[in-house]
Amino acid sequence: MTDAIIDAFARIPHSRTSGEIIQQIELLILEGVLRDQERLPSERDLSRRLDVSRPILREALKELETRGLLVSHHGGGTFVADVIGQVFSKPVIELIARHQKATQDYLEYRRELEGMTAELAARRATRFDKDMLTKIMEEMRAAHLAGSAEGGLKTDVDLHSAIGECAHNIILLHTLRACYRLLSGGIFFSREVLFAAPGAGDRLLAQHEAIYEAIMAGNPERAREAAQDHIDFIITATRDAERSGEWARISQLRMQQRGRPASAPLLKTAADDER
């Protein structure tokens, strides 16, 4: 195995048709090499690297735009379309956000998905995959030591996304990315509140370390178990946070009510405000 830099855009052999260019770029998107909203090289650079004429390249890029995989901005370049964002439509995201049951269903789904992903990653991770995981873990440890909540939240998603890449399953990769998009957007619960709970940062780091170590050791069973233990903790912590919030609301109402005359209404009405 060589450590030499390889070009994602390989030269197109033989007939050099637009169809071959389309297939290569589609596979780069499908394999997760080209990410959502990532800018492609300039037309001049890309035609040189693919070893094709610029008219043939333009034809291919135009077709990929028609298929909804690329987006061209006049004078600004060509970008990978936000294909992951389309997995869940805006109305569905808003519907999920309005109903509490979706949070528990999401975590239940992720528990099985994360377990399978970690297991596959332990079986399939290459040397380069493990180097990537190590780099992210180092960043996670540094963020934890620095007490950086922002860094902890970022590396949390980075690590889980990287484990998804290590599993080398295309469908799993894109499903996970869609799930993490919802997580980053705060659709289900506040990760900030979760990380801020007493002792949560230490426990979350230890859980991520356990998943990482199992993958690095090539232990599929332990990797699955560690990943599912991690989601179990999140499920419990989320329920506790929700319960604490509800208890706090009820306690506040009781306190307010004790300070009112017995005949005073608990809630003000519009008519009260008008008086």
C-alpha positions in Angstrom: 0.0 0.0 0.0 1.4 3.4 -1.0 0.9 6.7 0.8 1.3 8.6 -2.5 -1.4 11.2 -3.1 -4.1 9.9 -5.5 -6.4 12.1 -7.6 -10.1 11.6 -7.0 -10.7 12.6 -10.6 -9.0 9.9 -12.7 -8.3 10.3 -16.4 -11.0 9.1 -18.7 -9.7 6.3 -20.9 -10.4 5.3 -24.5 -13.4 7.0 -26.0 -13.5 9.9 -23.5 -17.3 10.4 -23.6 -19.4 12.5 -21.4 -21.1 9.4 -20.1 -17.8 8.2 -18.5 -17.3 11.5 -16.8 -20.9 11.4 -15.5 -20.4 7.9 -14.1 -17.1 8.9 -12.3 -18.5 12.0 -10.7 -21.7 10.2 -9.7 -19.6 7.5 -8.0 -17.6 10.1 -6.1 -20.8 11.6 -4.8 -22.3 8.2 -4.0 -19.1 7.1 -2.1 -19.1 10.2 -0.1 -15.8 11.5 -1.5 -17.5 14.6 -2.9 -19.7 16.1 -0.2 -22.8 18.3 -0.2 -22.1 21.8 -1.2 -18.5 21.1 -2.0 -17.1 23.1 -4.9 -15.7 21.2 -7.9 -12.3 22.2 -9.5 -12.5 24.8 -12.2 -13.4 23.7 -15.7 -9.9 24.2 -16.9 -8.4 22.2 -14.0 -11.0 19.4 -14.2 -10.7 18.9 -17.9 -6.9 18.6 -17.5 -7.2 16.1 -14.7 -9.8 14.0 -16.5 -7.9 14.4 -19.8 -11.0 15.4 -21.7 -11.9 18.4 -23.9 -13.8 21.2 -22.2 -16.9 20.8 -24.5 -17.2 17.2 -23.4 -16.8 18.1 -19.8 -19.5 20.9 -20.1 -21.9 18.3 -21.6 -21.3 16.0 -18.6 -21.7 18.7 -16.0 -24.8 20.0 -17.6 -26.4 16.5 -17.5 -25.4 16.1 -13.8 -27.1 19.4 -13.1 -30.2 18.1 -14.9 -30.1 15.1 -12.6 -30.0 17.4 -9.6 -26.6 16.3 -8.4 -24.7 19.5 -9.2 -25.6 23.2 -8.9 -23.9 25.9 -11.0 -23.6 29.5 -9.8 -22.9 32.0 -12.6 -19.4 33.2 -12.1 -19.1 31.3 -8.8 -18.3 27.8 -9.9 -20.0 24.4 -9.8 -21.0 22.7 -6.5 -22.3 19.3 -5.3 -26.1 19.7 -4.7 -27.5 19.4 -1.2 -28.7 15.9 -2.0 -28.7 14.8 1.7 -30.9 17.6 2.7 -33.5 16.2 0.3 -33.8 12.9 2.1 -36.1 14.5 4.6 -38.3 17.2 3.0 -39.0 20.5 4.9 -42.6 19.6 5.7 -41.5 16.2 7.1 -38.8 17.9 9.2 -41.3 20.4 10.6 -43.7 17.6 11.3 -41.1 15.5 13.2 -40.0 18.6 15.2 -43.6 19.1 16.5 -44.1 15.7 17.9 -42.2 14.3 20.9 -42.6 10.7 20.0 -40.3 11.3 17.0 -37.4 11.9 19.4 -37.6 8.5 21.0 -38.2 6.8 17.7 -35.2 8.6 16.2 -32.9 7.4 19.1 -34.3 3.9 18.9 -33.6 3.8 15.1 -30.1 5.3 15.7 -29.3 2.7 18.4 -29.6 -0.1 15.9 -28.0 1.9 13.0 -25.0 3.0 15.1 -24.5 -0.5 16.4 -24.4 -2.0 12.9 -22.2 0.8 11.6 -19.6 0.4 14.4 -19.6 -3.3 13.8 -18.9 -3.0 10.1 -16.3 -0.3 10.8 -14.4 -2.6 13.1 -14.4 -5.3 10.3 -13.7 -3.0 7.3 -11.7 0.1 8.5 -8.5 0.6 6.5 -5.3 2.1 7.7 -6.3 5.4 6.3 -9.8 5.2 8.0 -8.1 4.5 11.3 -5.8 7.5 10.8 -8.8 9.7 10.3 -10.5 8.4 13.4 -7.4 9.0 15.5 -7.2 12.6 14.3 -10.8 13.2 15.2 -10.4 11.6 18.6 -7.4 13.8 19.3 -9.5 16.8 18.5 -12.3 15.6 20.7 -9.9 15.1 23.6 -8.4 18.5 23.1 -11.9 20.1 23.0 -12.8 18.3 26.2 -9.7 19.4 28.0 -10.2 23.0 26.9 -13.8 22.8 28.1 -15.0 23.8 24.6 -18.7 22.9 24.2 -18.6 24.0 20.6 -15.6 21.8 19.9 -17.2 18.9 21.6 -20.4 19.2 19.6 -18.5 19.4 16.4 -16.2 16.5 17.0 -19.1 14.4 18.2 -20.8 14.6 14.8 -17.4 14.3 13.0 -16.6 11.1 14.8 -19.9 9.4 14.1 -19.8 10.5 10.5 -16.3 9.1 10.1 -17.3 5.8 11.6 -20.1 5.7 9.0 -17.4 6.2 6.3 -15.3 3.4 7.8 -18.2 1.0 7.4 -17.9 1.2 3.6 -21.6 0.8 2.9 -23.0 3.5 0.6 -26.6 3.3 1.7 -25.6 3.3 5.4 -23.3 6.3 4.8 -26.0 8.5 3.3 -28.7 7.4 5.8 -26.4 8.3 8.6 -25.5 11.7 7.1 -29.2 12.5 6.8 -29.7 11.5 10.5 -26.8 13.7 11.6 -28.1 16.6 9.6 -31.3 16.5 11.7 -29.2 16.1 14.9 -27.0 19.1 14.1 -30.1 21.2 13.3 -31.5 20.5 16.8 -34.6 18.9 15.4 -35.0 16.3 18.2 -33.3 17.6 21.3 -30.8 20.2 22.5 -27.3 18.6 22.4 -26.1 21.7 24.3 -28.3 20.8 27.2 -27.2 17.2 27.0 -23.5 18.1 27.1 -24.0 20.6 29.9 -25.4 18.0 32.3 -23.1 17.4 35.3 -20.5 14.7 34.4 -22.0 14.2 30.9 -18.9 15.4 29.1 -16.6 12.9 30.9 -19.1 10.1 30.2 -19.6 10.9 26.6 -15.9 11.1 26.0 -15.4 7.7 27.7 -18.1 6.2 25.5 -16.6 7.6 22.3 -13.2 6.3 23.4 -14.7 2.8 23.9 -16.2 2.8 20.3 -12.9 4.1 18.9 -10.7 1.5 20.7 -13.0 -1.3 19.6 -12.8 -0.3 15.9 -9.0 0.2 16.1 -8.7 -3.3 17.7 -10.9 -4.8 15.0 -13.4 -6.1 17.5 -16.9 -6.0 15.8 -18.9 -7.3 18.8 -17.3 -4.9 21.2 -17.8 -2.0 18.7 -21.5 -2.7 18.4 -21.9 -3.0 22.1 -20.0 0.3 22.8 -22.0 2.2 20.2 -25.3 0.9 21.5 -24.3 1.7 25.1 -23.6 5.3 24.0 -27.1 5.7 22.5 -28.6 4.1 25.6 -27.0 6.8 27.6 -28.3 9.5 25.3 -31.8 8.0 25.5 -31.7 8.1 29.3 -30.2 11.5 29.5 -32.7 13.0 27.1 -35.6 11.6 29.1 -34.1 12.9 32.3 -33.6 16.4 30.8 -37.2 16.4 29.5 -38.5 15.2 32.9 -36.5 17.8 34.8 -37.7 20.6 32.5 -41.4 19.5 33.1 -40.8 19.2 36.8 -39.3 22.7 36.9 -42.3 24.1 35.0 -44.8 22.5 37.4 -42.8 23.6 40.5 -42.8 27.2 39.1 -46.6 27.1 38.6 -47.1 25.7 42.2 -44.8 28.5 43.6 -46.7 31.2 41.7 -50.1 29.7 42.8 -49.1 29.7 46.5 -48.4 33.5 46.2 -51.9 34.2 44.9 -55.1 34.8 46.8 -57.3 31.7 46.8 -59.8 33.4 44.6 -57.3 34.5 42.0 -57.2 32.7 38.7 -54.1 30.6 37.9 -53.9 31.9 34.3 -54.6 35.4 33.0 -57.1 35.8 30.2 -57.3 38.4 27.5 -60.2 40.0 29.4 -58.0 40.4 32.5 -55.4 42.2 30.4 -58.0 44.6 29.1 -59.3 45.6 32.6 
